[in-house]
Amino acid sequence: MTMKGQGGFAIRSATLGDAERIYAMIHLNRDQLVPRSLGNVVEIIDRFFVAEAEGEMVGCATYQIHPAFGDAAAATVEVQSLAVKSMFRRRGIGKALVETIIERISGFGPKDIVALTFAPEFFGALGFVEIPKTKVMHKLYTGCMNCTKHTDPFTCPEIAMKRELSGPCSNY
Ligand SMILES: CC(C)(COP(=O)(O)OP(=O)(O)OC[C@H]1O[C@@H](n2cnc3c(N)ncnc32)[C@H](O)[C@@H]1OP(=O)(O)O)[C@@H](O)C(=O)NCCC(=O)NCCS
C-alpha cells in the first residue's frame, strides 16, 4: 500500500529493511512512545507503515487489535508507535499515517480506533475525542502494565482518545 501525500511524502508498508530505523525513531521519541525492542519491531513489521520524504524515512506508525471478552466484533484497534521526525512535522505526515492505518483496518470492521497519547491536539484534529481510561482497560492491561515510567495508568498524564469508525466499508 503506497499513498502519496500532497506535501512531497509517501506512505508505504514497512519492510524488514526499515526495522532498525523504526526502532531508532521509537527510541528517539521515548518520552511519548512505549519502548519496543528491535526484535519486536521485526515481529510485527507487517503491521508497520512508514513515511518517506526527501529520500529518507521520516515517520512510522503501527496498530494493535485488542480483543474484548465475549464479543469478537467489539475488538478495539489502537494506534501505536506513531512518530514523525521533528523537522518534517506539521506537513500532514502524521495524519496520513493514521489515515493509512484506518484504511488498512476498515476492512476488518472495527467499531472504533483508540490512542493513548500526549498529543491530544493532533488526534483531536483527526476526529478523535477524549474518553475515560476505564474504556480502554484491555490496553491498560496489555501495555501500561509493563510501563517503566508510571506505576498507575490513572495518574499517568497520557490521554485516552477514540474515534468511531463506520464499519467494514469505511474508507475514512
Ligand atoms: C504527533 C505527531 C505524530 C504529529 O505528526 P505531524 O506530522 O506533525 O502531524 P500533522 O502534520 O499530520 O498534523 C495534523 C494536524 O494535527 C494538529 N497538530 C499536529 N501537531 C500538533 C501540535 N503539536 N499542536 C497542536 N496541533 C497539532 C494540527 O491541526 C495539524 O494540522 P495543521 O498542521 O494543518 O494545523 C508528531 O508531533 C510526533 O511525532 N510527536 C512525537 C511522538 C508522539 O507524540 N506520537 C503520538 C503518540 S500516540
PDBQT file of the ligand as one rigid body, heavy atoms in Angstrom, charges set to zero:
ROOT
HETATM    1  C1  LIG A 201       2.054  13.697  16.980  1.00  0.00    +0.000 C 
HETATM    2  C2  LIG A 201       2.858  13.719  15.672  1.00  0.00    +0.000 C 
HETATM    3  C3  LIG A 201       2.951  12.285  15.137  1.00  0.00    +0.000 C 
HETATM    4  C4  LIG A 201       2.111  14.591  14.655  1.00  0.00    +0.000 C 
HETATM    5  O1  LIG A 201       2.749  14.465  13.400  1.00  0.00    +0.000 OA
HETATM    6  P1  LIG A 201       2.657  15.609  12.281  1.00  0.00    +0.000 P 
HETATM    7  O2  LIG A 201       3.146  15.036  11.020  1.00  0.00    +0.000 OA
HETATM    8  O3  LIG A 201       3.293  16.847  12.768  1.00  0.00    +0.000 OA
HETATM    9  O4  LIG A 201       1.075  15.858  12.240  1.00  0.00    +0.000 OA
HETATM   10  P2  LIG A 201       0.240  16.512  11.026  1.00  0.00    +0.000 P 
HETATM   11  O5  LIG A 201       1.093  17.497  10.301  1.00  0.00    +0.000 OA
HETATM   12  O6  LIG A 201      -0.350  15.413  10.218  1.00  0.00    +0.000 OA
HETATM   13  O7  LIG A 201      -0.877  17.275  11.843  1.00  0.00    +0.000 OA
HETATM   14  C5  LIG A 201      -2.259  17.207  11.504  1.00  0.00    +0.000 C 
HETATM   15  C6  LIG A 201      -2.999  18.208  12.353  1.00  0.00    +0.000 C 
HETATM   16  O8  LIG A 201      -2.887  17.857  13.721  1.00  0.00    +0.000 OA
HETATM   17  C7  LIG A 201      -2.783  19.049  14.519  1.00  0.00    +0.000 C 
HETATM   18  N1  LIG A 201      -1.475  19.063  15.208  1.00  0.00    +0.000 N 
HETATM   19  C8  LIG A 201      -0.376  18.320  14.897  1.00  0.00    +0.000 A 
HETATM   20  N2  LIG A 201       0.601  18.564  15.774  1.00  0.00    +0.000 NA
HETATM   21  C9  LIG A 201       0.122  19.469  16.656  1.00  0.00    +0.000 A 
HETATM   22  C10 LIG A 201       0.664  20.114  17.778  1.00  0.00    +0.000 A 
HETATM   23  N3  LIG A 201       1.912  19.869  18.194  1.00  0.00    +0.000 N 
HETATM   24  N4  LIG A 201      -0.094  21.002  18.432  1.00  0.00    +0.000 NA
HETATM   25  C11 LIG A 201      -1.342  21.280  18.011  1.00  0.00    +0.000 A 
HETATM   26  N5  LIG A 201      -1.923  20.697  16.940  1.00  0.00    +0.000 NA
HETATM   27  C12 LIG A 201      -1.204  19.803  16.269  1.00  0.00    +0.000 A 
HETATM   28  C13 LIG A 201      -2.917  20.215  13.574  1.00  0.00    +0.000 C 
HETATM   29  O9  LIG A 201      -4.282  20.557  13.451  1.00  0.00    +0.000 OA
HETATM   30  C14 LIG A 201      -2.432  19.616  12.273  1.00  0.00    +0.000 C 
HETATM   31  O10 LIG A 201      -2.913  20.255  11.148  1.00  0.00    +0.000 OA
HETATM   32  P3  LIG A 201      -2.198  21.658  10.671  1.00  0.00    +0.000 P 
HETATM   33  O11 LIG A 201      -0.728  21.412  10.665  1.00  0.00    +0.000 OA
HETATM   34  O12 LIG A 201      -2.796  21.849   9.325  1.00  0.00    +0.000 OA
HETATM   35  O13 LIG A 201      -2.629  22.656  11.679  1.00  0.00    +0.000 OA
HETATM   36  C15 LIG A 201       4.276  14.331  15.877  1.00  0.00    +0.000 C 
HETATM   37  O14 LIG A 201       4.139  15.582  16.520  1.00  0.00    +0.000 OA
HETATM   38  C16 LIG A 201       5.203  13.449  16.691  1.00  0.00    +0.000 C 
HETATM   39  O15 LIG A 201       5.920  12.600  16.152  1.00  0.00    +0.000 OA
HETATM   40  N6  LIG A 201       5.227  13.637  18.042  1.00  0.00    +0.000 N 
HETATM   41  C17 LIG A 201       6.100  12.858  18.919  1.00  0.00    +0.000 C 
HETATM   42  C18 LIG A 201       5.583  11.440  19.106  1.00  0.00    +0.000 C 
HETATM   43  C19 LIG A 201       4.128  11.410  19.580  1.00  0.00    +0.000 C 
HETATM   44  O16 LIG A 201       3.705  12.168  20.453  1.00  0.00    +0.000 OA
HETATM   45  N7  LIG A 201       3.350  10.485  18.973  1.00  0.00    +0.000 N 
HETATM   46  C20 LIG A 201       1.960  10.265  19.301  1.00  0.00    +0.000 C 
HETATM   47  C21 LIG A 201       1.885   9.156  20.308  1.00  0.00    +0.000 C 
HETATM   48  S1  LIG A 201       0.322   8.334  20.296  1.00  0.00    +0.000 SA
ENDROOT
TORSDOF 0
